[in-house]
């Protein structure tokens, strides 16, 4: 398998979502590192580790034949010389499906290798439901509370 050279973590991320939209397993795996310590957690799924397990997890998803569309928002990036961590909200639509799906929060981790930037981890979880709007009957709470 020939791998593309991703000059930036943003290039690798764009290729990741493009492969996911197209259901292209080879393009998907071209984004991932060849390191057997890679891992992936799909929404409601278990952690899978290693190139073969990650590949098989994507193969099963793509075998469903569903055509997916993604809209990303709320991107946050933590960049260092050799590592980049991306946190995004994924709004996923299944083509032909009328219902709207709840957003997913994904963390994508990329490392710089001698062959460009590669994904080493993808962890996606359902986003919690938004808090209900206050009705005015609730007691005032401190705005700086962490928990």
N, C-alpha and C positions, 0 to 999 in steps of 0.2 A: 504494500500500500504506500503510495507516494503521499507525503504530507506537505501541506502548504506552509509557507513561511509567514507567520503572523508577526508583523512588525511591532504591534502594540497589543496590550490586553483587550483594548476596545475592538481591534480587528478580529481577535479570536472570539470575543463575545458575539460580534455580528455574525460570524461564520457559524457559531453554535446555534443561534436562533434561526438562521437561514436553513441549516440542516434539519432542525426540528420542524420547521414549517413545511419543508419539502419531504420529510420522512426519509431522508437519505442517510442510511447507516454508514456508508463509507465516508461521506462528508462529516458526519457527526464524530466518528472515531478519529478523523484527521485533526480535530480540534484538541483531542485529549492527549495527555502525555503518555508515553510508552511505559512509564514507571508502574510497576505492579502495586504501588501503594496508593493509587488513585481510588477515589470512592464516590458514590452517588447515592442520594436518597431521593426517591420520587415521592410525591404527596401520598400520604397514608401507606408508604412502603417501608421496607426494611432497608438498612444500609447494605449496599453491595460493594465489594472491594476487589480490586485487581482488574486488569484489562479485559480478561475474558468474561468476568461476571458483569462488568459495566457494559460491555458490548452486547451481551445476551439480554440485559435489561432493556436496552434501546431497541434491539431487534424485536422483542415482544411488543413494545409500544408501537413500533412502526408496522408490525404485522396486523394490527387492528384495522388498518386501512383508513382510519379517521384522518381527515384533512384539518389541520389546526392552524389558527391564526393567533398571533401574539401582539399585544400592545403593552409596552413597558412604561412604567412611570416610577417616580420616587427613587431614582437611581442615586445611590451613595457609593463612593469609591474611597478605598484606602490604598494608596499606592506607595510602594517602596521600590528600591532599585531592582530587586529580583522577584517581588511578589506583588500581586494586585488582588484585592478582595472587593467584589462587587455585590451589593445588596440591591435587589430590584423587586418591584411588584409586577407580577405577570398577570395580565388579564387575558385569559385563554378562551377562544371561541372555537367551537367545533362547527365546521362548515356544514350547513344543512340542519343544524340543531337550533330550535327556537329559543330554548331557555338560556339565560345568562348564568354563567358559572361564577362562583365566588373567586376573588383574586387569590393568587398564590404568592408567598414571599419566597424568593430564591436568593441563596448566597452562592456565588460562583467565585472560585479561587483559581488564579492563574499564576504560573511561575515562568520566569524567563529561562529558556534553555539555549543550548548552542544552535538550535534549529528554530528559534523564535519563541513566542509566548504560547504556552499550552495550558489547558485546563487540568487541574489536579483534583478538584472537588466541585460537586454541584449538589446542593441540599435545598429541596423545595418542600414547603409546608403550607397547608391552607392558612390564609390570613384570618386572624380572629375577626368575628363580627364587629362592626363599629359600635361604639357605645351609644346607647339611645340618647337622643337630645334631652337636655334637662327640661323639666316641666315647670320649674319655679317653686315646686313644693319641697325640694330637697334642701337640706341644710348646706350652707356655704362650706366649701372645703378649701384648704390651703392650696394654692396653685403650684407650689414648688415641691409637692409630695412626689417622691420617686415611686412608691408602691402604694 
